[in-house]
Amino acid sequence: MGPVETGLLAQLAPAVVPQVHWLPGGGGAVRILEGGPGPGDGARSTVVFLHGRGHAATHWFAYLTALARHHRVLALDLPGFGQSTPADVPVRSAEDAVRFFTAPVEEALGMLAPGPVSVVGHSLGGLVALELALRGAVPVERLALVDAMGLGPDMPRASRLFFRAGPERLARNLGPWAMARMLPPPPTPLGEKLGQLGYELLSVPGGRPEAAHAFNALVPLTGPVFHRRERLGEVKVPVLLVWGERDETLPVSLSDEAARGLPQARVLRVDCGHSPQLEHPERVLPELKAFLDAERSGT
């Protein structure tokens, strides 16, 4: 763990603290940032946060501090990213890759959050969130999908080439200045700090080979990206789709198409790129709060 992430965790404490949970049967270790009141201490709900490719649970920093006042919050490092270890399972297909990322999350939540949960997922984390709802072992009562994978087959070739080149390899070879030009952070103090965190996580020695291999199985160089479009009608819970109108990784048209396939969905468009939760938290956080709190009135 590098100095930027260490500093962010120090700011989160003691309201939110990291815990490492070992899973049985070769499932590896999952790091979870845990905070907020417990179910018997007045928590409105349990909210689970899942990050995107190359990120970590700490990227939800601003959301954890805001929501932990009234909600139990659990932000997980996806398998192979952050401080979570990869599961000891072979990945030979896209379905294997989905299980690689989803099964350890599902198992960890089964131990820590047996009651209903709301799940917020960005990009790859959005695919995992959707998969949790479809698999049904975790009682998902609300979904917030932020520029999420898994909703349709589209991804521009430039993005596929970037991922296949390896963001971790690029970060180590190009350095922080070039990566900041390639992936410019939001021009705010928080955005700059999270941009530093992003580079710190990407430039980790040795990279993230197992997670990168699994991700590449989901995102081929040609043909459709892995998706569950034909099963969206099975998701009966309320869904908030948050999307950047200038997303060059997953086009905004995916959100409109998904909204037509999901029985209870609405779309929040934000004038930004692939990470509206980081680029414009002042837009996303109030909408997310309202969406999560609406469960209390059953809307």
C-alpha positions, 0 to 999 in steps of 0.5 A: 500500500502506497503513501497516497492510499495510506493518507486517504485511509488515515483521513477515513479513520475511525469512521471507516476502517479497512479489514481483510477477510480470508475466504475459505477454499482458495478464495483468497483475501478480500479487503473491505473498507467498513464503516457507519452504524450497524443494522441494530444501531439505526443504519438506514441500509447497507450500501456496497461499493464496487470499483472499476478496472485498476481502481480500489475501494479507496476511490469511493473516499468521498462517498464513504465519508458522506454516507457512513453517517446514516448507512452501513458502508462496505467498499470492496477491493475487487479480486486481484486489485487493491489489497485483495488477492486473486482467487485460485481459479483458472480463467479460460472464458468470459464466464470464468472471468465473471466468476473470478470477480463476482464469486469472492465478492458474493462470498464475502458479502454472505459473511458480512451482510446477510440482509438486503444490500444496495450495490453501487458499481462503477465500470467493471464493478458495475458488471459485478453489481449486476451479476450479484443481482442476477445470481440472487445469492446476495439479496440486492434491493437497489442497484446504482450502475455508474458507466457500467460494463455488462449492459451491452456489447459496445466498446470503442477499439481505442479503449480495447487497445488501451486495456490490452496494452495494460494500464499497469504497464503503461503507468510504469513505463510512461510515468505520472506526467504522461498518465495524467495527460492520458487519464486527466484527473478532475481539476479539484483538490479531491480529483487531483488526490484521487488521480495520484491514487490512481497512478499509485495503484496502476504503477504497482510493481509486477502489475495485476496479472491475474486480474488483467487476464480475467478482464481481458477475457471480458473485453476481446480486441474484436467482437462483442464485449461480455454483457447480460443485455438479454437478461436485464428484464430479470432485474426487478429492483430499482436501478439508477443508471449514472453515465458520463455523456462524453464517456469514450470507454462505454458509450452513453447509448448503452444507458438508454438501451439498458433503461428500456430493458430494466423494469425499474430504471432511470438515467442520470446523465452527467457532462463528463467522461467515464467516471462521473462519480469522481469527475462530478461528485457534487452531481452524483452524490445527492442523486445517489443519496436520494436514490438510497433513501427512497427505499425507506418509503418504498419508492 
